[in-house]
């Protein structure tokens, strides 16, 4: 009787093993023929490729003779003499001032850089150059700095800045574009800076 019991047990184990092998085999087979589609997502601060841009023309202030495209739907605020457009982690800041002399790489290095160094937390990686946009030659200052602490999360973001100094007939318009250092906003910032024009 004991021998028969052992025989039944061995047969039962063999059946279980066969079933298990069959299940695992079918699972690996189906996994090789179908894979889940990758999830698309933008890194924090990336401006979407389908972003729409609209023309901004100042309606008041000391100087209104220019236009520039800004991302549609961004929140607008006036901060002193500057107009600021923001969305999440990105910012477009426009400042118009009187300036008898055209800015140069030397004047921006000796005047603007020290000012920003005292104003921007952890200011670093400053580079001044002259570049060409559709409106003509312009002085570009790139740098990095920490954002203000988020009042809700308490987090601080490391930002990259592009500051363009446009000048004509005694007027200077400074266009500052900023967003997280790891965001890929080369094309959006080129659209904005290329759209600047005098009128």
Secondary structure as UniProt FT lines:
FT   HELIX           2..33
FT   TURN            44..45
FT   TURN            49..50
FT   STRAND          53..56
FT   STRAND          66..71
FT   TURN            72..73
FT   STRAND          75..79
FT   TURN            80..81
FT   STRAND          82..87
FT   TURN            88..89
FT   STRAND          90..98
FT   HELIX           105..107
FT   HELIX           108..112
FT   HELIX           113..119
FT   TURN            121..122
FT   STRAND          124..133
FT   TURN            134..135
FT   STRAND          136..146
FT   TURN            151..153
FT   STRAND          158..168
FT   TURN            169..170
FT   STRAND          171..180
FT   TURN            181..182
FT   HELIX           186..195
FT   STRAND          197..198
//
